[in-house]
Amino acid sequence: MVAAGSIVVKNVPPYAIIGGNPAKVIKYRFLPETIQKLLLIDFSVLEPDFFIQHRQRLAQMDIDRDVDDL
């Protein structure tokens, strides 16, 4: 996620929240071990309506706790 008005001058790490001029990492959306697990998931193999079909369960998930359920 990039904050409004930020100037991005280099690559942004996965799941980082950045902001500023030049942009810097403010924090990460998830714990480091969760990010590593998310990077291993091949989201391209999911059916197009996967997120629609499972939106209620996904909305209730604590991703850091439930990442293995994905």
N, C-alpha and C positions, 0 to 999 in steps of 0.2 A: 504494500500500500504506500502510495506516495502522497505526502501532504501537499495541499494547494500552494502554488507559488514556489515550490522547490525546484532547484536547478540540479538535475541529475547529470553528473560528469563521469560516472563509472558504473560498472555492473552492480546490480542490487542483489543481495543474497536472497534465496528463497524464503518466503514467509516473513520478510523483514518489513517493519514500518519505518519509513525514512522521512526526513524533512530537513529544511534549511537551505542555505545558499553558501557553499555547495551542500548538497544533501548528505546527511549522515544517518547511520542507523540509530533510531531512537530506542527501539526494542523489537523483540520478535513476537509474532502472534502465538507461538506454541513453544513448548519445551524443546531443547535440542534433540532429545531422543524421539520425540513425536515427529519433528521435522524430518529426521532420517527415515522413519517408517513411511511417512507420506511420500517422500521422494522415490520410494521403491514401488509405489502403486502405479500401475499403468492404466490411467483413467481413460485412455483411448479405446479400451476394450469394453467399456460399459455401454449398455444400450442407451440411445439418445434420451429416453424418458426415465432413466434410472433415478435421477434426482427428483423428478416429479412424483414418481411412485413412492419414494421413500422419504419425502420431505418432512413428514411429521417426526419420524424416528431421527433423522439427521438433525433437525432443529433441537431435539431434546438431548443430543449427545454432548458429553464433555469430551472433546476430541483428545485431550491429553490422557484421559482415563480410558476412553473407548476406542482408541485408534486401531487396536487389534481386531475389533469387530468389523472394521471396514473390509 
